[in-house]
């Protein structure tokens, strides 16, 4: 269905009176420069 070279998804969930959750996921196609970029982005994500 999808064949991305690089994809990044971030979510911000802030319930009223609860704990905030910030999920983050990324993917770089193995064997391409995007795989290394995904590792770097994951390492430096805040």
Beta strands, then each sheet from edge to edge (+ up, - down):
strand 1: 6-10
strand 2: 24-28
sheet 1: 1+ 2-
end
